[in-house]
Amino acid sequence: VQLQASGGGLVQAGGSLRLSCAVSGMPSTNYAVDWYRQAPGKQREFVAFVTSSGTTDYTDSVRGRFTISRDDPRNIVFLQMDNLKPEDTAVYYCTTGPFWGQGTQVTVSS
């Protein structure tokens, strides 16, 4: 199983980015995907998840600004991030089960 995260970059506060997580090697689409992030000097923290049936949840700090979704035919999970804040700066990782992607850097300037 492999997860490939992409879509990070540098954006000004108030801007938007869409992260993608391409999942390969899973035998079916019956899996949930989580997004986590890790800011410099901080522990990795949960951001959002989507289950195989489409149920979603978010950490409080991003609820209402981030939207997680999945495209099962293409085996991609998206994280749409709107109204970004400097405190959203981190490396973002996608994960399913014990498998993690390599991370993509998001930097939000004030």
C-alpha positions in Angstrom: 0.0 0.0 0.0 1.3 3.5 -0.9 0.0 6.9 -0.2 1.2 9.9 -2.1 0.3 13.4 -0.7 0.6 16.4 -2.9 -0.7 20.0 -3.4 1.1 21.8 -0.6 2.7 25.2 -1.1 3.1 28.8 0.0 -0.1 30.8 0.4 -1.1 34.1 2.1 -3.4 34.1 5.0 -7.0 33.9 3.8 -6.0 31.8 0.8 -6.8 28.3 -0.2 -5.0 25.1 -1.1 -6.3 21.6 -2.1 -4.2 18.7 -0.9 -4.5 15.3 -2.6 -3.7 11.9 -1.3 -3.4 9.2 -4.0 -3.9 5.7 -2.5 -2.6 2.6 -4.3 -2.4 -1.1 -3.5 -5.6 -1.4 -1.4 -7.8 -4.3 -2.4 -11.0 -2.3 -2.3 -12.3 1.1 -1.4 -13.4 -0.1 2.0 -10.9 2.1 3.9 -10.9 5.3 5.8 -8.3 8.0 5.3 -7.1 10.5 7.9 -5.1 13.7 7.4 -2.6 14.7 10.1 -0.2 17.6 10.3 3.0 18.4 12.2 4.2 21.9 12.7 7.8 22.6 13.6 8.5 21.8 17.2 5.1 20.3 17.8 3.6 16.9 17.9 1.7 15.5 15.0 -2.0 16.2 15.3 -5.2 14.9 13.7 -6.9 17.1 11.2 -9.7 15.3 9.5 -11.0 11.8 8.4 -13.3 10.4 5.9 -14.7 6.8 6.2 -15.4 4.5 3.3 -19.1 5.5 3.5 -18.3 9.2 3.4 -18.7 10.1 7.1 -16.3 12.9 7.9 -15.0 14.7 11.0 -12.5 17.4 11.8 -10.5 18.8 14.6 -12.1 21.9 16.0 -9.5 24.3 14.8 -10.2 23.6 11.1 -14.0 22.8 11.2 -15.8 25.1 8.9 -12.6 25.9 6.9 -11.4 22.5 5.7 -13.4 19.9 3.7 -12.3 16.3 3.3 -13.7 14.3 0.4 -12.9 11.2 -1.6 -13.0 10.2 -5.2 -13.2 6.4 -5.1 -12.9 5.7 -8.8 -9.6 7.5 -8.8 -8.6 6.4 -5.3 -7.8 9.9 -4.2 -8.8 11.7 -1.0 -8.8 15.5 -1.1 -8.4 18.1 1.7 -9.8 21.4 0.6 -8.4 24.1 2.9 -10.0 27.6 2.8 -9.4 30.7 4.8 -5.9 29.5 5.8 -4.2 30.9 8.8 -0.5 31.1 9.7 -1.1 28.5 12.4 -2.1 26.0 9.7 1.6 25.9 8.6 2.8 22.3 8.9 3.7 19.2 7.0 0.4 17.4 6.1 0.3 13.6 6.0 -2.4 11.2 4.9 -2.8 7.8 6.4 -4.9 4.7 6.3 -4.4 1.9 8.8 -0.7 1.5 9.5 0.3 3.2 6.2 1.5 6.8 5.9 2.3 9.0 3.0 5.5 11.1 2.8 3.9 14.5 3.7 3.4 17.8 1.8 4.5 21.2 3.2 1.9 23.9 3.7 3.1 27.3 4.6 0.8 30.2 5.3 2.3 33.7 5.5 0.7 36.5 7.5 
